[in-house]
Amino acid sequence: MSIRVRFAPSPTGYLHIGGARTALFNWLYARHNGGKFVLRVEDTDDARNSREAVDIILDGLRWMGLDWDEGPVSGDAMRESRGDLGPYFQSQRGEIYKRRIKELVDNDLAYEHEGAIKFRMTRNPVKIPDLVAGDVVRKLTDREEVDPDFVIVRSDGKPVFHLVNVVDDIEMKISHVIRGEDHLSNTSKHIELFKAFGVEPPKFAHIPLILNNDGSKMSKRDTGASMETYMDGGYLPSAVINYLSLLGWSPKDDTEVMPVAELIERFDLSGVQRANARFDMVKLDWQNYEHIRAMPEEDFKDRALEQLKSANINTSDFKNSYIEAAVATCTDKIKNLNDFAAYIGFYFQQEVSFDQDSAEKALTPDNKPYLSALREAYAELAQFDADSLQEALKATAVSCEVKNKLLVMPARVACTGSKVGPSLYHLFEVLGQAEVLKRFDAALARM
């Protein structure tokens, strides 16, 4: 069987985390099986859809790297220049729907009713074979027993979701419909429409919903519901993909951190679980840290420079060797891409920007003699490397008859402006002797 799957979002707002997970599962399944991933925008509701919402969806998919395989040529000159395809827009497929509606009416499978068109729904229970939920039998509700027929074209002439969804799946030869469990209740109608058109329905796989960590339904206002949270929030796309893949799917072992290539290799619908998944921001943050740690050195440096530039920190006046040494001091330390500026921005600033709380606690008159003594010790060093710096600080603490921490914290704040940051002696080494002494002098004057 030729695998063809689709993601069919409705552009009525932002890209929800559940929608992104649905797109990811479809994309992974297509890539795992050498199939096609089709993107189809369900924009037949003029009152609720917007071009801005379409762009938000497309930007989110591109950010995740979920490329689609086919579609009409875009009318956007900028996108054409990048070679982008499609996606398909249902608003541009009206003639196809008209032809299919006429087919149903001509075969007495649909009929006009009060200006609308209704489909003749079966009065019998409908069996839904599902690759995740198992066989589900959908019986008529009490209301449907009176009149199970349903509208496929509204009185204003607009076709409804049930019809266009099925028609497009037929026209696009979709083999597997992978979508959220909330659509399971619609599937009996869709199966009967497929049968009415004389087409074997695709295989269905309804994936579990994503809930908040407390088990409540995730709404638009909940933390983490929008993909923009991650696009702007310092997350790597690979980390978000890795985390979302594990919301409702298991690789059948204890592996948690996987690059995209491994996810593609291992993903299959047999691993999709039945129970609803709970969203855990702490676990996502851990995934992000692990993926940042695994970045190649050059990519890590590029990300650091991007974030510093975004924070208006200019690195252009510094030698590449200095930049590389500065960035190296935060390897294994950065948990979020947005942390770069606060963590290593001090390397590239002419004057230290002090955190008020850190300065008030560390740069006190009582600590001034200790920082002054350390300044003298560092000024006499012939070799300004991490080991020599550490030994000199320890020796100074002994001569001052105080614990190391009474020198460490004032020295750190004097050079970085903060109580946290890279390894103290390594950051001194990167800054260099002249710069460290200069920053000590500025802090001593402040004290």
C-alpha positions, 0 to 999 in steps of 0.5 A: 500500500502506498502510504499517504497521510494528511494534516488538515488544520482549520485556520481559526487561531494559533497552532495548538499543541495538539494540532502540532502533535497530530501533524508530527504523528502524520509526518513521522508515519509518512517518513517512516514508511516512505510515504507522502505527507499532505497539508490541507487547510480547511478554510471553508468557514469564511467568518472564522478563517484568516490569512494571518491564522494560516501563516501562523500554522505554516510558520509553526510547521516550518519551525518544527521542520515538518515539510509537506510533499505536494500541493499547488504552486503558491501564489505568494512570490516570496514563498515561490522564490523559496520553492515552497509548495501549497498547501491545498486550500479547501476554499479553492476546491469548490468545483470538486465539491459541487461535482461530488454533491451532484453525484450523491443527489443524482444517486438519491443518497442526498436530498434537498431539505429546507434549502440545505442538502442532507445525506441519507445516513444508515439506520444501522450501527456503524463499525469503525475499525481503528488502529489505536482504539480498536473496533468501535461500534457507533450506534444512533443516539435517541435524537438520531433515531428520529432523523439520522440524516445530516446536513452536508451543504448548508442553506447558504450553499457552503459544504460542511466539514463532513463532506469536504473532509471525505471528498478531499481524502478521496481525491488525495488518495489518503490511505491513513487518517491519523487525527485526535480522538475528539474526531472519533464521534464523526467517523461513522458519518465519514465511513458512510460517506466513503461508502456512498461514493463507492470508495473503501475508507482509509485506515483510521487511527485516533490518537489520545488527547493531550491534557494538562498535567493535572488531568484537566482538558487543555484550553487555549489559555493554558500554559504550553497550549500554543506553539508560539510558546516554544518558537519564542521561548528558547526551545529547540525544534528537535526538543519539542518534536522529541517531547511531543512524539512521546505524548501518546506514543512509546518506542517500547523501551525506556529511551527518552532522548531521540534525534529526529532521525531516530524518531523517524526510524522507530515511529509506528502506529502500533506504539500509539497508546490508548490513554490520554497524554499529560503535558508536563512542562518540566519534562519538556524543559529537561528534553530541551536541555538534553537536546541543547547539550547534544548540539554540535559545537559550531551549532551551539556557537551559532545559537549563542550568537543569534541569541546575543544579537537578539538581546542587542549584545554586539560581538563583532568587535571581538576575535573569534578565538575569544568568542569561542572560548566565552561560549565554551564556558557555558557548555552543559549549562544552558537549559534554554536558548534564551538564557545565553544573553544572561549567562555569557553576555557579560563577556561582551559588555564594556561595563558590567550590568549589575543585578541589584540583589547580587550587588547588594549582597556581594559588593558590601563594604565588609567584603571590600578588603577581601576583593582588594586583596584578591585584586593584588594577588591577581595583578602579580600573577605571571600566568593567568590560567584557571588553575593559577587563579584558583590557587591564588584565590585560596591563598588569599583567603588563607592570608585574610583568614576567611573562607573562600566564599567571601572572595568568590562571590564578590569576585564573580559579581564584580566581573559578571554582575550576577551570582550565577554564571560560568565556572569562576576561574575559567571566566576569569581566564577568558576575560584576561588579566587586564579586563578582570583587574579593570572590573575589580577596580570598578566594583571596588569603587562602587563598594 
